[in-house]
Amino acid sequence: MLKNTLKYISFIILISMISCAKRGSITGGLKDTLAPVLISSFPENYSTNFKGNTIVLNFDEYIKLKNTNKQLIISPPMKFEPIITPTNVSKFIKIEIRDTLQPNTTYSFNFGQAITDNNEGNALNQFKYVFSTGPYIDSLKLSGRIKDAKEKYVDNFVSVMLYEVNEKFNDSTIYKEFPRYVTNTLDSLRTFQFENLKEGKYLLVALKDKGSNNKFNPKDDKIGFLKDYITIPTDTVYELELFKEVLPLKAFKPIQASGNRLLLPYEGKQDFKNSKPKITLRNHNEVLETIVTQFPKKDSLQIWFKPLKTDSLSLQVEKEKYNKKFNLKIKDQKKDTLNIRAVQNGVINFRERFTLETETPLVKFDKSKINLVNKDSTAVEFTTEYDEFDQKLYVDFKKEPSEKYNFTFFPGALTDFYEKTNDTLSYKLTTKELEDYGNLILNLQNVKRFPIIVEITNKKGDNVLASEYSEGQTRIEFNLVVPEEFTIRVIYDDNKNKVYDTGSFLNKTYSEEVFYYQKAVDVRSNWDVDQPIDLSIPFNPEVEKKQDDKKRKEAEKKRKAF
């Protein structure tokens, strides 16, 4: 009997081992796509007569917080940020308020996309915890949209603010004080919405708030605002245009860059090409001869002076009401020398001017020592123009298709500020066939007013490739352009200075109006594109995105078919 029992047990164990060894796959359930759910909170959400300083939120599953520094919006803003714990995975969130709460005020904690479940990262979208220190919850709303005054696309994470217009309000409030209410477009929206507002009169402002401090810093922040105060309640959908102000000139202590050059750092983008500051360099009482140019790609001016023996110089900067003096020590350093570089190398396009950049500023040009011939050694007429501020010499001439040109600058053709001249310089250029280029004709419709600046840029809109100025003409031609997808931009030049002008909060001026055509215009080789442009249809990035997605799908379909 015992023997049979042992055989039976051995058989069962063997079968079990075989079953365990059998290969197979473990299958789970359906993928979790549900966001966490708030099951309780203390105090309850939308509580009134709030008195405490601690809030606890309990969820139905383990959650984690992501990017609360960007996603969490507290309105009205608090001087001292609350402590939010835990920072690891948990089923609850604890909020410890460290600020003194205002009486009879509705507070909102909007977590955006910050609360996600631990396993799949499903976000509890735009979860809000709201309470009031008074007897009721404010319930009014305000909505609107954001655009950039000049750029094609608007920034992410734009803060939108409401400042209560009361006896304490003035123009300096946005620089020093927190707004009454704040919301944010976050990383995927171009619209904004306020909720839980109380009725009243407000200033509406948008900021690309680089410092994340809910205060306007003109040095770093873009701003958009409405000149007129708004009254809540309102059904109006407002639009705010962001722009970067031109800061007033502020110069910093000069730096000696070489034995004959100073760098003058400055703050505030200025139109120095048309309106340079007055810069006076002195050796004791003697005023020195100088040339002022722009330091490439930096907010600094270059002050060129003739070498001299001295241990100190003084420099004075004047522009309008600005006046600043500096004293600096001078050391014996290596001096800058004449160095010349050609911008074009080999091929020159029909719309380009041959350009030379110089290390030191030029002062004399001897055209008789500059020779331009074609491949048949026939002389070609040319004109020259020197941009002293950017230290660029432009040479323009009529270009023929499939032609070769040879530029020769003989010794003494160019003389710089230090009486140094060039050695023999030779540059060979070629042109392409006319068929290698395209022509773009724009027929503008519904132009609001003139004059206008019409620009074609790269697709992103951040690099101007060609520009035309019109005081009434609606047919604008850009001939012989390099084939590319172009963005069309039109600037209403209201002050007629032929450049785009930004706005000013203190002066209550908006930026000049800018229009972008909705579609990218594709110009191909040996094609004429005659494009109607209706300026009454504003640019919508969502429409462009759909168009790009459609193009990508069509290209992918063709690729797979091939």
Summary of the structure (lengths in Angstrom):
residues: 562
radius of gyration: 33.6
end to end distance: 76.9
largest distance: 126.1
contacts: 1548
relative contact order: 0.08
helix: 10%
strand: 43%
